[in-house]
Amino acid sequence: MNRKRGLLLIAGLLTTALILGSCSLIGIEKAKYTVLEKQGAFEIRQYAPQIVAETVVESDFDEAGNAAFRRLYGYISGDNRSRQSIAMTAPVEQQKTAEKIAMTAPVEQVQTGTGYTVSFLMPAQYTLATLPEPLDESVQLRGIPERKIAAIRYSGTWSRKRYEEKRDALKQFVDERGLKAAGAEVFARYDPPFQLWFLRRNEVLIPVE
C-alpha cells in the first residue's frame, strides 16, 4: 500500500511539473523573426530589430547564466529608474519610481573575452528612450538592428558539451550553405530552470552576412 501511494505521489509530482513546464512560455513575449529557409533542425531567420538589457560576467560557461540572471532579473523587477514623463501637479509627493518589465524569451549568452555577455530581450513596447534606466551600472541597454541568423533548435540539458555539439553542427551547416558568420555564436534558452530537461527549448544562433 505504501509503495502504491509512493508511485501515485511521484506520478502527481510529474504531472504538476509537466503542467508548469508546458505553461512556462504562455503569455511570454518572444523574439520576433521570419523563417527564410528550413532544413531539418536548421533554420535561416530574419530577425526584427531588438533592444536588450545585458551584463558581462567573468565566469565559466555553466555558471555565467546564473550569475548574470540575478542582475538582469533585478533590473526588470524594479531595480531601475523610470523615465516616464508625468505632468506637473500639486501637491508634490515622494514615491518609488521603479518600473516592472515583463519577462521575455530567449535569454542569450555569448562568450566575450574571458567571460560571457548574458542578455534579456526587452518587450517590443519599449524604445531605448523609454526603457527604465538600470540602477546597477553593470547592466547596460543596447539596440540591435535587423539581422539574419542561422539557428539550430534542440531540447535537453544546458550543459556545455550539449551546446558545443549543436554549435559545431550549426557551423558545419553555415559552411555548407556558403554563408559567412557575422558575429559570435549565441546560446539561447527559452525556459526557466524548473522546466523538465526534455521539454526545454534551446537554440544555438550564429549571425550571418
N, C-alpha and C positions, 0 to 999 in steps of 0.2 A: 504493500500500500504506500509506504514512504517513497519507494522507488517510482511508483506511478505519479505521485504528487510532484516529485522532483522533475520528472520528464515533462509534466504539464507546466510547471513553473518555467522551465527552460524554453518550452515552446511559446509561452506567453511573452517572455522577455524578447525572444527572437522576433515575434510578431510586432511588438512595440517598436523595436529597433528598425524593422523594415518600414513601418508606417512613418516614423520620424525621418528616416533616410529618404523615402520617396517624396516627403513633403518639404525637404530641405531647400529645394530650389523654387518652390511655388511662390510666386509674387516677388521674386528677387530679379532685379534688372540685370541683364547680361550684355556683354559686349555685342554691338551690332555689326554684322558683316553679311556679305553676299558670297555664296559659293560659286566660283568661276569654273572650277573643274574638280571632279571627284574620281578617285581611283582606289577602290577598297577602303582602307582606313585613312588614306591620304586625301587631303583637300588643298586646293589653291583658293584663297579667300581674299576679298577686297573689304578692308575694314574702314568704317567711318571714322572721322576724327574723334579723338578721345581726350579726356582730362584724367590724370591720375594723381593720387597722393602717394608719395614714395619715400622710402627711407633706406639708408645704407647700413648694413650690419657687418661687422668683422667677425664672421663665424663660418663654420663648415656648412656643407650642403644641407644636412639633416636638421641642424639647429637654427639655420637662418630664418626659416619661416616663423618659428615660434617666437624668436627674439623680436622680429620686426612686427609681428601681429599685434603685440601689446601696444606698441607705439601708434600704429595705424588705427587700431580699433579705438584707442583712446581718443584719437582725433575725431573720428566720425561719431563718437559717443558724447562729445561735448567739450573736449579739451581744445577749444578753438574760440576765436573772437568773431562774432557775426559781423558782416559788412553791410547788412541791410540798412537802408536809409529810411528813417522814420520822421514824419513831420513834427515840428516843434509844438509842444503843448505845455500846459501848466496844470498842476504843479510838476516840478522836477522830481522824479523818483529814481532811486537806485535799484537796478535789477540785474540779474545774471544775463549776459549777452551771448552765452554759448548756444550753439545750434546743433541738433542731431541730424545726421546724414544717413540715409538708407544704405544698407549693405548691398553690394553688387557682386557679380562674378564675371571673370575669374580673379583669383589672387595670383599675381605673376611674380616670378623670381628669376633674376638674371645675374650671372656672375660678373662682377666688376672688380678688377684688381685682385686684392687678397680677400675680398668679401663678396657680398651679394646685395643687389638692389631689389627690394620687395615692394610691390605696388598694389594699391586698391584702385579699381576703376571708380570714378565718380559718376553719380547719376546724370543723365543727359540734360536734366533741367538746369544744371549749373553751367556757368562760364567761369573763366579764371577771375573775372572781375566780381562775381557774386559768391564764389565759394568762401566759406569762413576761413579766416587766417589761422593757421596752426599756432598754438602756443608753444609747442615743442619745436625748437629750432632744427631738430634732426628730421622733421617731417617737411617735405617740400611738395609744392604743387607744380605740375608740368603739363603742357598741352602736347599732344601727339597728333601730327597731321594724318590725313588719309594714307593708307599704306596697303601693300599687297603682302600676304602672309602664306607660307606653306605650313600645313598643320598635319599632325597625326594625333588621333584620339585613341585613348586606351583606358581600361579600368584597372583596378588593383592598388597595390600599396604605393606610398610616396617615397620609396627607397631610391637611393642614388643609383643603384645597379639597374633597377627597372627603368628609371629615367634615361640613363645612358644608352640602354638597349634601344629604346624608342628614338632617342636623339640620333643615334647612328643610322637607324633605318630611314629616318626623315632626311638626313644629309645625303644618303645614297639616292633617295627619290629626287631630291633637288638637283643633284648632279646628273642623273639620268634624263631629267627633263630639260637640261641645258640652261637651268636657271642659275643666277648668281646671288649669293647671300648678301643682304644689305644691312646686316646687324647681327648681334649675338643671339644665341638660342635662348628661348624663354620656356620656363616650366610653369604651366598654368593649371591651377587647381580650382575646381568649381564647387567643392563640397566641404562642409565643416568636418572637424576631426572625428566626431562621433558617427559619421556615416560609415556603414559597413564597407569594408575594403573592396569587396567585389562589386559594389554598386557605385563606386566613385567614378566621376568623370574627370579624367586627367588629360592634358594635352601637352605636346611639345610644339612650339611655334618658331618658325625662322622667317624673319622679314626678307623679302626677295625683291630684286630690281624688276 
